[in-house]
Amino acid sequence: MRRRINAFIVPFLLAILCVLLQTFAIFSNSYVYNEHARLASGLAKLINGDFSVFRVSPPLPDAVSALPLLLSADLRTPSNFDYGVDRSTRVEYLAGDLFLEKNANHLTYVRIARFANLLFSILGIFTCYFYANWLFGRPCGLVASLLWLFSPMLFGYGGVLGSDVPSAALALTTFAAFHYWLSSNDDSWTFRVGVLLGLAQLTKFTLLIFYPLTLAIFLTHRLTRSVRRKTFGRSAIKLFVLIYLPSILVLNAGYLFKGTMTPLKDYAFHSRLFSGMETGVGNRFADAWLGALPVPLPRDYLLGIDCQRLDFETGLTGSYFRGEQREHGWFNYYLCALGIKTPTGTLALLLIAIILALSSARFRTSWRDELILWLPGLALILFVSSQTGFSIHSRYVLPALPFFIVAVSRIGRLFSQSVATCSRRRVVTLLRGACVTLGIWSLSSFLLYYPNEIAHFNELTSLFKPKSTELQFPLSPVKNESSTFVKLHDCLTRPARDGSRWLLGSNLDWGQNYFRLAEWLQNRHDVDAISIDLDGSYPCHEISPKVKSFLTSFRPGWHAISVNNLLRPDRDYDQFLRIRPIAVVGYSIYIYHVTEEEAQSSQARDYSEIHTTP
């Protein structure tokens, strides 16, 4: 009993550290773009049983985040009638706006919901610890937990409401349990794997690939071992009856079994994949024999997949990569995003882990175990990359990241007693020093951007320039008489400013910097009034009394513009790109002070361009 308690001490302490670090971040970051809609979605599901709000995302993360708010007596939630009768369209943002209008203390509610959402980050820390311990040994469990805790992407998106980190935590937990069940033949874990697989489906539609993936791994694992036909048959029955079937039941229970077993012909689909039409509403299965079959899935679950598929088919405005704007995405977008959003030290640790695994049996497990560890992450990246309808959010690939974290954790074996006594002590000492140095480098990179981890980019962003030379605007603010520490910080965080040449949207500015702008305005006594054009969902009028206009034009005065809006396709702010900003707030809000001379010069230049004869 004491041994079991001791095994939980390390991850428990790391979980406490996670909460402490996230507490400051939670209070420092304003609403990200769809957080208010997420919260309204969770309340609609818990109070009204309405799963049509934010249908494109399964309900578990939103419901968990909103659950503590049910204890508030002052909470005011929109009713079903407030959204209108047409539920074929996306109503989550309307629901979010109504939630802000009805609740004056909406900021407090969002912060409480963020704390509830940390349960998934804590789950990820615990799973990393025990999974890596089981595969590689105890030092490796500590390494995996630390890599999760100090991952800028997992930390940044884990401190706001969303489905990306919850899906990452449950994806790893599900496969860790499945891996243990396959290897140990412990029947007590069979049903647990089924429950976890069902919960994973309630976080993200992408995790549907776990069904064919687990089946392929099961067949490979069993057929490559000398097992009896009778034993194989029993295991296959357990897989389908005690894992897949319970997972489907958990999935339906998450939607309260609403619309379960509805005949396929009774659905109205919008995507070409399901409707069979280029535009409009239809159902390609209506006249086929499949149409008469009942669908063992909740109605809103299938409609959510259809709605998400429609977005990928039609594309979304704002796809941006390496300085290029277009309506559809890129296949290499997510892999490159991981490469420049992950600390350089962590990437180097991954390279060392791969070399160690290939060169020494001490640092690898059986090929079956390695397959189960690497395949889910690689399959998730490949699947998400194949959806090239749009490329906007690198966070979509977050469920793949924990698998690579556990794979990297094998470097912890360098610090085990068995390796310390091997014949190549000098090599081990050198590798230990390299790993410690790279770990400190990764931690420093994390702390440098803390608590604004969403805007983190590594040094490769500045080292390698995008091919596009179209966006050569000034990135650094004008020189000022700042302290040496501030100047050093600005120099070290240059990759975040260079990041806008590679990625935009939720990769850099998701609306988290409103409070940082308010603090900057409070400390600037020379700014009496400012016009703003920002991304995000936080009510703009609550930022500062100095905000006088919510749209900007190139006229004399102070202006604060999100980098997402500076570089949007309509090019409304090209005139601002010709001058150097006064400051950059939160790595993404550019502050400009336009003088009378600059405004007149711009007007003269525009007049000349319009009236110049070819």
N, C-alpha and C positions, 0 to 999 in steps of 0.2 A: 504493500500500500504506500509506504514511504517513497519507494522508488518511482511509483507512478506520479506522486505529487511532485517530486523533484524534477521529473521530466517536463512538467508544465511551467516550472519557474521561469525559465529563459523566455519562452514565447509570451508568457504573461507579462513579464517586465517590458518586453518590446512592444506589446500591445498598449501598455500604459504610456510608453514613450510616444507611440503613434498618436494617441488621443491628445497628449500634451502639445505635440507639435501641430496637430491639426486644429487645436482650439484657437491658436493665434491666427492661423490661416482662415478659419471659418469666420472670424470676426473682422478680418482684413479685406476679404474679397466680397465685392458686391455681387448681385445676381448675375449668373451667366445667362446666356441667351434664352434658354427655354426652361430655366429652373422654376419660375412661377407656374408654367404650364405643367411641369412634372408634379408639383405639389397639388395643384388643382385636380390633376388626373388621379393621384392617389386618393384624395378625399372623395372624388366621384365614385371610385371603386368601392371604398370602404363604407361610405354612407348610403349611396344610391344604388350600388351594384351596377354602375354604368361603365362598361368596358369599351365603349365607343370613343371615349376621350383618350387621346394619345394611343390610338389603336395600333400605330406602327411600332409600338414597343410593348412587349409582354408586361403584365401588371405587377410582378413581385417587387422590383426595386422601388417603384412609386408607392406601393401600398405600405412597405416597411418604413419608408421615410415619413409618410403621413400618419402612421399609427399613433405616435405620442400626442399628436395634436387633438385627438379625440377627447383627451382629458381636459381640454380648455373649455370653460363655460362661455367665453366670449367669441369663440370661433364662428364665423359666418361663411357658409359655403354656398356657391351657386346651385340652383336647382336645375333639374333636367329641362325645364321650360325656358330657362335663360339661354340655352344653347340653340334653340330653334328645333324644328322638326326634321330637318334634313341632316341625317347622320352619315350620309355617304361622303361628305367632305370632312376635312380635318378641323375639329373644333377646339383643340387643346389650347391654342393661343388665345382664343376668345375666352375660354374658361379661366386661363391664367390672368387675363386683364380684369375679368370680373372679380376674381379672388382678391386682387390688389385693391380694387375699388371698395369692396365690402369690409376689408380688414385694415384698420389704420395701423395696427401693430404687425403688419405682414413681415417685416424684417425679422422680428423675433421668431415668428413661426418658421421661416425659412432656415434660420440658424438651428432651431431645435431639430428640424427634419434632417439637416446635414449631420448632426451628431448621431441620429438614428442610422443614417446611411453608413456610418463608420463601422457598423457591425460586419459589413462585407470585407472591409480592409483588414479587420482583426481576424476574420476567418482565413483570409489569404495568408497572413503572417503565420498563423498556427499550422495551416496546411503545408506551407513551404518548409517549416521547421521539421515536422514529422515525416513528410514525404522524403526530403533530402536525407534525414537521419536513417530512414529505412533503406534507402538505396545506397548511400555512400558512407554513413557514419555520422556521429554527433557533431563534430566540428563543421561538417557540411550543412547541417540543419541551421546552425547559427549564421553561416554565410548566406544561405538562401533567404532567411528571414530579414537579414540586414539589407540585402539587395532589393527585396520587396519594399521595405520601409523607406529606403532612400532612393527609390526610383522616382524621378521627377514626374513621369507620366502617371504612374499608379498613385502617387501622392497627390498630384495636382487635380486629377479627375476624380480621385476618391474623396476629396473634400467638398465636392459639389454634388447636387442631385443629378443622377443619370443612371444609365444601365450598363455602362462600359466596365467599371471596376466590379460591380456585382457579378456580371457575367464572367469576368476574368477569375474571380475568386471561386465561383461555383464550377467553372470549367476545370480548373486545376483540382478542386476537391473531388469532383466526380471521377476524373481519370485516375487520381491517386487511389481512390477506393476500388475502382475497377481493376487497376493494376494489382493491388493487393489481393483481390478476390481471385484473379487469374493465377497468380503465382502461389498462393497459399492453399487454394481449394477450401477455404474457410466458408462453410455454408451460412454461418451467422452474418456474413457481410453481403449476401446475395440481395436480400430485400433492401438493405441500406443503399446499395448501389442504384437500385431502381428508384428509390425516393430521391436521391441526389440527382439522377439523370432527369427526372421530372422537374425538380426545382430549377435545374439549369435551363430547361426549355422555357421556364417562366421569366427568364431574364433577358434573353436575346434570341431572335429568330435564327441568327447565324449558327447557333449551337445545334440546329437540326442535323447538321452533318455528323453529329456524334453517333447517330444510329447506324449509318453505313460504316462509319469509322470503327466503332466498337465491334461490329460484326466482322469486318475484315481482320482486325487484330485478333479477335477470338479464333477465327479459322486458322490464321497463320500460327498462332501460339499453340493451338491444339494439334494441328495436322503435322507440324514439324517435330512433334514429340512422339515417342513410342507409347501411345495410349490405346487401350482396348476400344473396340467399336462401341461396346456397351457403355463404357465410361464417357466417351465422346458424346453419345446420344443423350445421356443424362445431363451433361454440362450444357448441351445445346438447349434442352428443355428448360433448364434453370434460366438460361439467358433470355429466352423468349417469354416464359411464364412468370418468372420471379424478378426479372429486371425490366424488360421492355413493357410488359403489361402494367405493372405498378407505376412506371414512369408516365404512361399515358393517363392513368387514373389521377395521378398527382397533377398533371397538366390540366385536366378537365376540372379538378377540384379548385385549382387556382382561378378559374373563370366561373366558379359556382355551377358548373355543368350547363351553362346557358347556351342554348343552341346546339348542344351535343346531339349527334345522330340525325341532324337535318339532312335530307336528301341533297345530293350535290347539284341537282338541277334547279333547286330553289335559291341558289346564290346568284347575286348580281355582281359580276366582276368588272373591273375597269382596266386591268392590265391585258396586254396582248397575249401573254402566256396562258391566262385562264379564260379570257373572254373570246379569243379567236378573232378579234376585230382590231383594226388599226386605231380607231377612236370610238368613244362611246361605251355604253354598258352592254354586256352580253354574257354568254355562258357557252363555251365550246362543248360542254358535256351535256347540254340540255336534251339533245335528241339521240344521244348515245346510250348504250346500256349502262355505262358508268353513272349516268345521271340519276338513275333510280336507286343507287346505293347510298345508304346513310353514311355520313362522314363522322368517324369517331373522334372528332375534335370540336372544341367550342367554336361557335359561329364567328365571334370577333377575332379569334386567333387566325382563322383562315382568311378573313377579310383583311386583317392586319398584314399578313404576308402579301396579299394581293395589292394592298396600298403601297407597301414598301417596294414591291416589284415594279409598280407603275412609275415610281420615282426614278428607278434605275433605267427604265426603258425610255422615258421621256427626257431624262437628264434634268439637272437643276442648275440655275444660274449661279455663277460664282466658283466654278471649278478652276483652281489656280495652282500652278506648279512650275517652279523655276522661271518665274517671270511671265508665264503665258496664261492667258485667260481663254477659256473655251467652254462650250456647253456640255461636253462629255469628259470622261476621266482618262487616266493613264494606268497601264498595267503595273508599272514599277513604282507607282506613287507611294503605296504603303510601306514597301521595303525601304525605299529611300527615306521616308519620314521617320521610320524607326532608327535608321542610321544616323540621322542628324538630331533626333530628339532624345536619344539615349546618351548618357555621359560617355565621353571618350574612354575613360578608365574602365568602364563596364564592358565596352566593346573589346578592349584589349584583354580583359579577363576572359571573355568568351573565346577569343582566339587561343589563349593559353590553355583553356579547358579542352578545346578540341584537339590541340596538339598533344596534350598529356594523354587524352583518351586513345588517340591513335598510336602513340609511341610506347605506352606502358599498360600492362594488364592491371596494375595497381589502381589505375584511375578510370577503369571502365567496368561495367557489369556485363552480364550476358547480352548477346545481340538481341534477344527477345525483349529484355528490359530496356535496352537502348532504343529499340523500335517504338515501344510504347511511350517512352519519354519524349522522343523527338517528333514523331509523326503528327500528334495533335497540333502542335504549334505550327509546323510546316504546312499542314493541310488547311488550317485556319487562314494563314497568310495567302496561300494559293487561292482559296475560295473567295476571300474578300477582294483580292486583287483582280479576280476574273470579272467582278461586277464593275464594269467601266462606264456605267451610265453617268456617274459623276464621281469626282474625287475632291472631297472637301474636308473630311474629318479623319485625321490619322488615328483618333481614339477608337475607331471601328475595329482596329486590329489588336486592341489591348488584350482580348482573351488569349492571344498567342504568347504574350510576353512572359507570364509565369512559368511556362514550360521551359523556356530558355534560361530563366533564372535558376531553376532547379538543376538544369544541365550544367550551368556555370559553377554551381556550388561544390562540384567535385574537387575544386582546387583546395577545399578545406582539408583534404587528405594529406596535403603537404605538411600540415601541422600535427598530424597524428604520430603516435609513438612508433608505429611500424615503419613508416617512411623515414622517420628521423634516424633510425638505426640501419638504414640501407647502405650499400657500399658507395653510392654517389652522393656523399654528404655535401660536397661543394656545390654541385648542381642544385640540390634541394635547397641549400641556403640561399643561393642566388635567386631561385624561383620564389622562395618565401619573401625575400626582400622586394622582388618585382611586384608580387601580388599585394603586399601591404602598401607599397607606394601607389599602385593603381587604385586600390581601395580608398586611400586617402584622397587621391585625385577625384574620384567619383563623389565622395562625401563633400569635398570642397565645392565641386560643381553644384551639388544639391543646395548647400548652404548659401552659395553666392546668390541664388535666385529666390531663396526662401523669403516670404511665403508664396511668391508668385510663380509656382512651378509650372503652371500652364504655359508660360512664355519661355520656358527653358529650351535652349538650343546649344549643341556642343561646338567645339572648336572647328570641326570639319565644315561647319556652315560658312565660316570666314575663310578657311583654307582653300576650299573649292568654290569657284564662282559659277553661277548658272550660265548657260549658253546665251540666254536672252540678254541683250544689252539695252533693251527698250527702257527699263526702269532704272536709270542712273540718277536718282534723286539724292540730295544730301541726307545722310543717315544720322550724322552726329550733330548735336546742338552747337550753337555758337560758344566760343570759349568764354568762360566766366572765372571769377575768383573763388572757386570752390576749394575745399580742403584737399590735401593730398590723398586722404582716404577716399573721398568722393571721386576724384579723378581716377584713382586706381580701380575703383569699382566700375566706373564707366568703361574703362579700358578692358577689364576682364569680361564684362557683359556685352561686349561688342557683338558676339554671335547672335544675341537676341534681336539686335537691330538689323543685322545681316539676314536674319531669318525671314524677314518679309520678302526677300528676293527669291525665297524658296517656297514658303507656305504662308497662307493667311487663314482667316476664319478662326475656328476654335483651336487651331494649332498655336495661335499667338495672342489674339484678342477675342475673347468670348464674352466680354462685358464685365470682367472681374476687376477693372481698375477705376471704377467710379469714385470709390472712397479715397483712393490715392490722388485722384484729381482734386477732390475736395480739400484734402490736406495740403496739396501744393498751392491751391488758391488761398487758403487761410494764411499761409506763410508768405504770400506775395502781396505786399501792401501797395505795390505800384500797379496792380491790376484792379480796376474798379468795376469793369464789366467785361464779359467774355461770351462769345457765341460758340456753340458746341454742335458736333455731329458725331455721335458715338454709337457703337454697337452694344447691344445688351438689352436687358429687360427691366433694369432698375428705373423707377420713375425719375426722369431727368430733372423735374422741378424741385426734387428733394436734395440735389447735389449741393448747391450753394446759392445764397442770395445774389452772388455776382453773375450768375448765368442769366443773360438777358434775351438770348435768342437760341433756338434749337436747330437752326440751319445756318450755314455759313456761306459767305461769298467773299470774293477777294476785294475787301474794302478796308479802310484804315481801322485798326483796333486789334483786339486779342481774339484768337481763335484756337479751339481745341478740337482736333479731328482724329478719329480712329484711323489707324493705318489701313484697316479693311476698306474704309470709305475713300481714303486718299488714292488707293490703287484700284478702285472698282472700274468696270468696263466703260461706263459713261464718261469717264475722264473729266468730271466736273471740277476737280481740284488740281488740274495741271499747273495752274498759276502758282499754287503753293509749293509745288515740287521744284520750282525754280529758285526758291530762297531757302536759307538754312533755318531750321527751327530754333526757338529760344530754349526749349527743353523737350525731353521725351519722358513722359510719365508712365511708369509701369511697363516700359519697353514697347508700348503700343499706341499711346495717345501723344500725338505731336502737337506741341504748343507753338503757335506763330504769333508774331507781333508785326502787323503790316503797317508801314509808315505811309504818310501822304505821298511821298515821292515814289515809293514802290507801287502804290495803287495807280497813280497817274501814268507811270512808266508802263504798267501792264495794259492800261486802257489804250495807250498810244500804240503799243506793240500789236494788240488785237485789232485795232483799226487798220494798221498798216497791213496785217496779214489778210484781212477781209478785202481791202481795196487794191491790193497789189495786182497788177495785170500780169498774166503769164507771158 
